[in-house]
Amino acid sequence: MNGGSRGIHIGRLFGIQIAIDYSWLFIVVLLTWSLTVGFRHVHPDWSGALAVGTAFAATLLFFASVVLHELAHSVVARRFGVPVSSITLFLLGGISNIEREPPSAKAEFWTAVVGPLTSIVLGIALLWIGSAAVSVPAAAVVDPYAILGRLGPAGTLLMWLGPVNIIVGIFNLIPAFPLDGGRLLRSAIWATTRSLHAATRWASAIGQAVGWFFIFVGVAIVFGANVPFFGGGIVSGVWLAFIGWFLSSAAAQTWRRQLVHEVVEGLTVARLMRPVGRVVAPDTVVSSLVDDWLLRHEERSYPVVDESGRLLGIITMADVRAAPRGTWSTTPVSRVMTPFGRLVTTTAREDLGEALEKLARADVSQLPVVDGQRLIGLLLRSDIARWIELHIQPRARTFAH
């Protein structure tokens, strides 16, 4: 699956940041507990510590396989010139922060298909290793859960992990955008119509429809229905409805993102940047900033600029709050500001879409527009939002909601 992310950074692979969203911690605990109960049921002779340890190892290895799935997407995307900054593990698995749409239907196809293929091939390999290691007849692999009771911890782990990876691969082939199957569908429509706009519109509509179908089935299960393949039970129903809600929301968001891309395509930052307005001298004390600037004007942050026009940093309300209040009358803003080296900046010639991605990734409301280190303007998220609102057709905006 593709998208964007934030989380706890844990390392890098192939130059791609691997992160963990806080929701992932919940699913680790839930999956470990569920597997512990299952393993104790299959192996009543196991101690509690052995069951918990095997379940925890299985959980971590499962998410390691999810990282491999996402890495496959990311490596292929990069081969087609699409930047990938990070992979984040979260409640529903993993998501790659692929920063822009692929350049062609072919690139979309190969970037999407490689993830499920990786999971399926990995699952088959794990099943083969597990069956070979414990001398299980090949025919028994068809129903690995039936033989778990005969296996030790390593064999149990492999014979659980193999089928799960195969299921993950097959599930991701469901033609519900933005699942990989939905992206394969979009690549086919794109190749047929030669229009990314049309392909995204139809793939997103189908993704929303599949999501609402999952919600409907999930609610039916909660109220007692026993649906073939989906099973029954309140927990299964709630989980399926939640997945449906996520798919529907993600599909609609992808369509809105496509519309935004089309609106800003071809524009540079110079088109929407504001000229330099109020700036703060570096020797201004914090108390003066609060009394004369923050309390008297709507701006919540100000550039700190020296006499030559060089941008030294940005002083924000958060920076002010972090400074001890008793020192405000003697502390210059240069000591508490966010310095230039830590700022996310843009240039007047940068593509507006790229600048918008910077705003989103940094989660800031404005970007300084610089020429070297000289401040020449400000790009505000609110100005871009107004431009988008004015230029997206009412019909398209209605479809997106």
C-alpha positions in Angstrom: 0.0 0.0 0.0 1.2 3.5 -0.7 0.8 6.8 1.1 2.3 9.1 3.7 3.4 8.7 7.2 4.8 9.9 10.5 6.0 7.9 13.5 8.9 6.7 15.6 12.0 6.4 13.4 13.8 3.0 13.9 16.3 2.9 11.1 17.0 3.0 7.4 17.0 0.4 4.6 18.2 1.2 1.1 18.1 4.8 2.1 14.5 4.6 3.1 13.4 5.6 6.6 11.6 2.9 8.5 9.2 4.2 11.1 6.5 3.0 13.5 3.2 4.7 14.1 1.9 4.6 17.6 -1.1 2.6 16.5 1.3 -0.2 15.6 2.0 -0.8 19.3 -1.6 -1.6 19.8 -1.8 -4.2 17.1 1.5 -5.8 18.3 -0.1 -6.3 21.7 -3.4 -7.5 20.2 -1.8 -9.9 17.7 0.7 -11.3 20.3 -2.1 -11.9 22.8 -4.3 -13.6 20.1 -1.4 -15.8 18.9 -0.6 -16.7 22.5 -4.1 -18.0 23.1 -4.1 -19.8 19.7 -0.7 -21.5 20.4 -1.7 -22.5 23.9 -4.8 -24.1 22.4 -2.8 -26.0 19.8 0.1 -26.9 22.2 -1.4 -27.4 25.7 1.9 -28.8 26.8 3.7 -25.5 26.2 4.5 -23.2 29.1 3.0 -19.7 29.1 6.5 -18.2 28.6 7.1 -20.3 25.5 3.7 -19.5 24.0 4.2 -15.8 24.6 7.7 -15.8 23.3 6.7 -17.7 20.1 3.7 -15.4 19.6 5.8 -12.3 20.0 8.5 -13.6 17.6 5.8 -14.5 15.1 4.3 -11.0 15.4 7.7 -9.3 14.8 8.5 -11.5 11.9 5.1 -10.8 10.4 5.7 -7.1 10.5 9.2 -7.7 9.1 7.6 -9.4 6.1 5.3 -6.3 5.8 8.4 -4.2 5.6 9.7 -6.4 2.8 6.4 -6.0 1.0 6.6 -2.2 1.2 10.3 -2.2 0.4 9.5 -4.0 -2.8 7.1 -1.2 -3.7 9.6 1.4 -2.8 12.6 -0.1 -4.7 10.6 -0.5 -7.9 9.1 3.0 -7.5 12.6 4.5 -7.3 13.6 2.6 -10.4 11.0 4.5 -12.2 12.2 7.8 -10.8 9.6 8.2 -8.1 11.0 9.3 -4.7 10.2 7.3 -1.6 11.1 8.9 1.7 9.8 6.4 4.3 7.9 3.3 5.2 5.7 3.3 8.3 4.2 0.4 10.2 0.7 1.2 11.5 -2.5 -0.4 12.7 -3.4 -2.0 9.4 0.0 -3.1 8.3 2.5 -0.9 6.4 2.5 2.1 4.1 5.1 3.5 1.8 5.4 7.3 1.5 5.7 7.4 -2.3 5.9 11.1 -2.8 4.3 11.5 -6.2 2.3 9.5 -8.8 4.2 7.2 -11.1 5.1 8.6 -14.5 3.2 6.0 -16.6 0.7 3.1 -16.4 3.6 0.7 -16.8 5.4 2.2 -13.8 2.1 2.0 -11.8 1.6 -1.7 -12.7 5.1 -2.8 -11.7 5.2 -0.7 -8.6 1.9 -2.1 -7.4 2.2 -5.8 -8.4 5.7 -6.4 -6.9 4.3 -6.0 -3.3 1.7 -8.8 -3.4 4.1 -11.0 -5.4 6.7 -10.5 -2.7 4.3 -11.6 0.0 3.0 -14.6 -1.9 6.5 -15.8 -2.8 7.7 -15.3 0.7 4.7 -17.1 2.1 5.3 -20.1 -0.2 9.0 -20.1 0.7 8.3 -20.1 4.5 5.8 -22.9 4.1 8.3 -25.0 2.1 11.1 -24.3 4.7 8.8 -25.1 7.5 7.5 -28.4 6.0 11.0 -29.5 5.0 12.4 -28.7 8.4 9.9 -30.8 10.3 9.5 -33.5 7.6 5.9 -32.8 7.0 4.3 -34.4 3.9 3.8 -31.9 1.1 0.1 -32.7 1.1 -0.3 -31.5 4.6 0.8 -28.0 3.7 -2.6 -27.5 2.2 -4.0 -27.3 5.7 -1.0 -26.2 7.9 -3.2 -25.5 11.0 -4.2 -29.1 11.2 -0.6 -30.2 11.8 0.5 -27.4 14.1 0.1 -29.6 17.1 2.9 -31.9 15.9 5.4 -29.1 15.5 7.9 -27.3 17.8 8.1 -23.5 18.2 10.1 -22.9 15.0 7.8 -25.1 12.9 4.7 -23.6 14.4 6.0 -20.1 13.7 6.9 -20.9 10.1 3.6 -22.7 9.3 1.6 -19.8 10.7 3.8 -17.1 9.0 3.7 -18.7 5.6 -0.1 -18.8 5.1 -0.4 -15.3 6.6 1.9 -13.8 4.0 0.0 -15.5 1.2 -3.3 -14.1 2.6 -1.7 -10.7 2.8 -0.6 -10.9 -0.8 -4.0 -12.1 -2.0 -5.9 -9.5 0.1 -3.8 -6.7 -1.4 -4.9 -7.8 -4.9 -8.5 -6.9 -4.1 -9.3 -4.1 -6.7 -10.0 -1.6 -4.0 -8.0 1.6 -4.4 -5.6 2.3 -2.8 -4.8 -1.4 -2.2 -2.3 -2.8 -4.7 -5.1 -4.4 -6.6 -6.8 -1.1 -7.0 -3.6 0.4 -8.3 -3.4 -2.5 -10.8 -6.9 -1.6 -11.9 -5.9 2.0 -12.2 -2.9 1.1 -14.3 -5.2 -0.9 -16.7 -7.7 2.0 -17.0 -4.8 4.5 -17.4 -3.3 2.4 -20.2 -6.7 2.1 -21.9 -7.8 5.8 -21.6 -4.4 7.4 -21.6 -5.8 9.6 -18.8 -4.5 9.5 -15.2 -7.5 11.7 -14.2 -10.0 9.2 -15.5 -8.1 6.2 -14.2 -7.9 7.7 -10.7 -11.5 8.8 -10.7 -12.8 5.3 -11.6 -10.3 3.4 -9.4 -11.2 5.6 -6.5 -14.9 5.2 -7.1 -14.5 1.4 -7.1 -12.3 1.6 -4.0 -15.0 3.5 -2.2 -17.7 1.0 -3.3 -15.6 -1.9 -2.1 -15.0 -0.1 1.2 -18.7 0.5 1.7 -19.4 -3.1 0.9 -17.0 -4.2 3.7 -18.7 -1.7 6.0 -22.2 -3.2 5.2 -21.0 -6.8 5.6 -19.2 -5.9 8.8 -22.3 -4.3 10.3 -24.3 -7.3 9.2 -21.9 -9.6 11.0 -22.0 -7.5 14.2 -25.8 -8.1 14.2 -25.5 -11.8 13.9 -25.1 -12.6 10.2 -22.7 -15.4 9.3 -21.2 -14.4 5.9 -19.3 -17.1 3.9 -15.5 -16.4 3.9 -15.9 -13.4 6.3 -17.2 -15.6 9.2 -19.1 -14.3 12.1 -18.7 -12.6 15.5 -18.8 -9.1 16.8 -15.0 -8.7 16.7 -14.7 -9.9 13.1 -17.6 -7.6 12.1 -16.2 -4.5 13.7 -12.7 -5.2 12.3 -14.2 -5.7 8.7 -16.2 -2.5 9.0 -13.1 -0.6 10.2 -11.1 -1.9 7.2 -14.0 -0.8 4.9 -14.0 2.7 6.4 -10.3 3.0 6.0 -10.5 1.9 2.3 -13.3 4.2 1.5 -11.7 7.2 3.1 -8.3 6.5 1.5 -9.9 6.1 -1.9 -11.7 9.4 -1.6 -8.5 11.1 -0.3 -6.5 9.8 -3.3 -9.1 11.3 -5.7 -8.9 14.7 -3.9 -5.1 14.5 -4.0 -5.3 13.9 -7.8 -7.5 16.9 -8.2 -5.2 19.1 -6.1 -2.2 17.9 -8.2 -4.1 18.9 -11.4 -4.9 22.3 -10.0 -1.3 23.2 -9.0 0.4 21.4 -12.0 2.6 23.8 -13.9 2.6 26.5 -11.3 5.7 27.6 -9.4 5.9 29.0 -5.9 6.4 32.5 -7.3 2.7 32.4 -8.5 1.3 32.3 -4.9 4.1 33.4 -2.6 3.5 36.6 -0.5 6.0 39.4 -0.5 8.1 39.7 2.7 5.9 41.4 5.4 6.7 41.9 9.0 10.1 40.6 10.1 11.8 40.6 13.5 15.3 41.7 14.2 17.4 39.1 16.0 18.1 41.3 19.0 14.4 41.9 19.7 13.6 40.6 23.2 10.9 38.0 23.6 8.7 40.2 25.7 8.6 42.9 23.0 7.8 40.2 20.4 4.8 39.1 22.5 3.5 42.6 23.3 4.1 44.3 20.0 3.7 41.4 17.5 2.0 38.2 18.7 -0.8 40.0 20.7 -1.4 42.7 18.1 -1.4 40.8 14.8 -2.9 37.6 13.5 0.4 36.0 12.5 1.6 33.2 14.8 5.2 33.2 13.6 7.7 35.7 12.1 10.9 35.5 10.1 14.0 36.6 12.0 16.1 38.6 9.5 19.3 40.6 9.9 20.0 44.0 8.5 21.3 42.6 5.2 18.0 40.7 4.6 19.5 37.3 5.5 17.1 34.9 7.1 18.4 33.7 10.4 15.4 31.6 11.5 11.7 31.7 12.4 10.2 32.6 15.8 6.9 30.9 16.6 4.5 30.9 19.5 5.8 27.4 20.3 9.3 28.7 20.5 8.1 31.5 22.8 6.2 29.1 25.1 9.3 26.9 25.4 11.3 29.9 26.8 11.0 30.4 30.6 8.6 33.3 31.1 10.8 35.0 33.7 13.5 35.5 31.0 11.4 37.0 28.3 12.4 40.6 29.0 16.1 39.8 28.6 16.2 37.0 26.1 16.6 37.9 22.4 14.5 36.0 19.9 17.7 34.8 18.2 18.3 32.5 21.2 14.9 30.8 21.1 14.0 30.8 17.4 14.1 27.8 15.1 17.4 28.5 13.3 17.7 28.5 9.5 19.5 25.2 9.4 16.4 23.4 10.8 13.9 25.2 8.6 12.1 23.7 5.6 12.3 26.2 2.8 11.4 26.6 -0.8 12.5 28.8 -3.8 10.5 30.9 -6.1 11.2 28.5 -9.0 10.2 25.3 -7.2 7.1 23.5 -8.4 4.1 24.4 -6.3 3.1 20.8 -5.9 6.5 19.9 -4.5 6.3 22.9 -2.1 2.8 21.6 -1.0 4.3 18.2 -0.2 6.9 20.0 1.9 4.2 21.8 3.9 2.4 18.5 4.5 5.5 16.5 5.5 6.8 19.2 7.8 3.2 19.9 9.1 3.8 23.7 9.0 1.5 26.5 7.9 4.1 28.4 5.9 7.4 28.0 4.1 10.0 30.8 3.8 10.9 31.5 0.1 14.6 32.0 -0.1 17.3 32.9 -2.7 20.3 31.3 -1.0 19.7 32.5 2.5 18.0 35.8 1.5 14.3 35.9 2.4 12.3 36.9 -0.7 8.8 35.9 0.3 6.5 33.5 2.2 4.4 30.6 0.9 1.3 30.0 3.1 -0.7 26.8 3.2 -3.9 28.9 3.5 -3.2 30.7 0.2 -2.7 27.4 -1.6 -5.9 26.1 -0.1 -7.8 29.1 -1.4 -6.3 28.7 -4.8 -7.4 25.0 -4.9 -10.9 25.9 -3.6 -11.3 28.5 -6.4 -10.1 26.3 -9.2 -11.5 22.8 -8.5 -14.7 22.4 -10.4 -17.8 22.0 -8.3 -18.6 18.7 -10.0 -15.2 17.3 -9.1 -15.4 18.6 -5.6 -18.7 16.9 -5.1 -17.4 13.6 -6.4 -14.5 13.8 -4.0 -16.8 14.0 -1.0 
